[in-house]
């Protein structure tokens, strides 16, 4: 069984904690993790870029020059895309949709794979005694040096309150956890309650 370094709420080292095998020892293909990261990033993408079409630019509607007799090509609008200052043909509209999706089973498997990769790399830490948290940030200030992702159980309100003001720490819950969150952070910090909730929610 893979184990994780364990500390109490004061930052004092305790006996290592065994991690559930069906959550932290799941092998997945690297391609799946790459795909999940790509989908997650695509879903964060916005589409602010927008260009004006020939119907949106402010140009006179007068004809450029007479239709016949000049020997030049016929033109009727200064707003045509071929002219400087005219509209843009086939430019971004600001309504592009970059959303992608994955089946629930793939997302679940990728999350287990990401958790397993962190455990194998010894980048998982367990904090005990979180039920004694008072909600004061100074109580968990020692965690700032870890620069990681704290995953708290749903009912750990005081512990979440204490963590929330640590600038170098990201906070999430079991239900909101994604494979990208796990992979994108240096260290994964869990509580004993989180381990039980992960096992209950994601174990096969």
C-alpha positions in Angstrom: 0.0 0.0 0.0 1.2 3.5 -0.9 1.5 5.8 2.1 1.7 9.6 2.5 3.6 11.8 4.8 1.3 12.9 7.6 1.3 16.0 9.9 -1.0 17.2 12.6 -2.7 20.6 12.6 0.4 22.2 14.2 2.7 21.0 11.4 4.3 18.3 13.6 5.1 15.1 11.7 3.0 12.0 12.6 2.9 8.4 11.5 2.5 7.9 7.7 -1.0 7.3 6.4 -1.9 4.5 4.1 -3.7 5.6 1.0 -6.7 3.6 -0.4 -5.5 1.3 -3.1 -8.6 1.7 -5.3 -8.1 5.4 -5.4 -4.4 5.9 -5.3 -3.1 2.9 -7.2 -5.0 3.2 -10.5 -2.9 3.0 -13.7 -4.1 5.0 -16.7 -2.6 5.9 -20.0 -0.8 9.3 -20.2 -2.8 10.1 -23.3 -6.0 10.2 -21.2 -4.5 12.7 -18.7 -3.3 14.8 -21.6 -6.8 14.7 -23.2 -8.4 15.7 -19.9 -6.0 18.7 -19.5 -6.7 19.8 -23.1 -10.5 19.6 -22.5 -10.3 21.5 -19.2 -8.2 24.3 -20.7 -10.5 24.6 -23.8 -13.4 25.0 -21.4 -11.7 27.9 -19.7 -11.1 29.7 -23.0 -13.0 32.9 -23.7 -13.7 34.4 -27.1 -13.1 38.2 -26.7 -11.6 38.7 -30.2 -14.0 40.3 -32.7 -13.6 42.0 -36.0 -16.1 44.2 -37.9 -17.7 43.0 -41.1 -18.2 45.3 -44.1 -21.7 46.0 -42.7 -20.4 47.2 -39.4 -17.5 49.6 -40.3 -18.3 53.3 -40.5 -17.8 54.2 -44.2 -19.7 56.3 -46.6 -22.2 54.5 -48.8 -21.4 56.7 -51.8 -20.1 54.9 -54.9 -16.3 55.1 -55.2 -16.4 56.2 -58.8 -18.6 55.8 -61.8 -19.4 52.3 -63.0 -18.2 52.7 -66.6 -15.6 54.5 -68.6 -12.7 54.5 -66.2 -11.0 51.3 -67.3 -10.9 50.1 -63.7 -12.8 47.3 -62.0 -16.3 48.0 -60.7 -16.5 49.0 -57.0 -19.4 50.1 -55.1 -18.3 50.2 -51.4 -15.4 51.6 -49.4 -16.3 49.0 -46.7 -15.3 46.0 -48.9 -12.6 43.8 -47.3 -10.1 44.4 -50.1 -9.7 48.1 -49.1 -7.7 49.5 -46.1 -10.1 50.4 -43.4 -12.8 48.2 -44.8 -14.5 45.3 -43.1 -12.7 42.0 -42.3 -13.8 38.9 -44.2 -14.1 35.6 -42.1 -12.8 37.2 -38.9 -13.7 36.2 -35.4 -17.2 37.1 -34.4 -16.8 37.0 -30.6 -19.2 34.1 -30.4 -16.8 31.2 -31.0 -17.5 28.2 -28.9 -14.5 26.3 -27.7 -16.4 24.0 -25.3 -15.4 20.4 -25.2 -16.7 17.5 -23.1 -15.7 14.0 -21.9 -17.8 11.1 -20.8 -18.2 10.8 -17.0 -16.4 7.5 -16.9 -13.3 9.0 -18.6 -13.3 12.0 -16.2 -13.5 9.7 -13.2 -10.8 7.4 -14.5 -8.5 10.4 -15.3 -9.0 11.8 -11.8 -8.0 8.4 -10.2 -5.0 8.3 -12.5 -3.9 11.8 -11.5 -4.3 11.0 -7.8 -2.3 7.8 -8.3 0.4 9.7 -10.1 0.7 12.2 -7.3 0.9 9.4 -4.7 3.5 7.5 -6.7 5.6 10.7 -6.9 5.3 11.2 -3.1 3.5 14.5 -3.6 0.5 13.7 -1.4 0.4 15.0 2.2 -2.2 14.1 4.9 -3.2 16.5 7.7 -4.8 15.1 10.8 -6.8 16.8 13.5 -8.7 19.1 11.1 -11.8 18.7 13.2 -10.0 20.8 15.8 -9.5 23.8 13.4 -10.7 27.1 14.9 -11.0 28.9 11.6 -7.9 31.0 12.3 -5.4 31.2 9.5 -2.4 31.3 11.8 -3.3 27.8 12.9 -2.4 26.4 9.5 0.1 29.0 8.4 2.8 26.4 8.1 1.1 25.1 5.0 2.1 28.2 3.0 5.5 26.6 2.3 3.9 23.6 0.5 2.3 25.6 -2.4 -0.3 23.0 -3.1 -3.9 22.1 -3.5 -5.9 21.5 -0.3 -8.9 19.1 -0.8 -11.3 19.4 2.1 -14.3 17.3 3.0 -17.7 18.9 2.5 -18.4 19.3 6.2 -15.0 20.8 7.2 -16.1 24.4 7.4 -13.7 25.7 10.0 -10.8 24.0 8.3 -11.8 25.6 5.0 -12.1 29.0 6.7 -8.6 28.7 8.1 -7.1 27.7 4.7 -9.0 30.3 2.6 -6.6 33.2 3.3 -3.4 31.4 2.5 -2.2 33.0 -0.8 0.1 30.1 -1.9 -2.6 27.5 -1.3 -5.6 26.6 -3.5 -8.7 25.1 -1.8 -11.3 22.8 -3.3 -13.7 20.1 -2.2 -14.0 16.5 -3.1 -17.1 17.1 -5.4 -15.3 19.9 -7.3 -12.0 18.1 -7.7 -10.7 17.5 -11.3 -7.8 15.7 -12.8 -6.4 19.0 -14.0 -6.5 20.5 -10.5 -4.5 17.6 -9.2 -1.9 17.7 -12.0 -1.5 21.4 -12.1 -0.5 21.8 -8.4 2.9 20.9 -6.9 1.5 19.0 -3.9 -1.9 17.5 -2.9 -2.9 18.1 0.7 -5.7 16.0 2.1 -7.4 15.4 5.5 -8.4 12.1 7.0 -12.0 13.0 6.3 -11.1 13.7 2.6 -9.6 10.3 2.2 -12.7 8.7 3.4 -14.9 10.9 1.1 -12.7 10.2 -1.9 -12.9 6.4 -1.3 -16.7 6.7 -0.9 -17.2 8.9 -4.0 -14.7 7.5 -6.5 -13.7 4.0 -5.5 -14.8 1.3 -8.0 
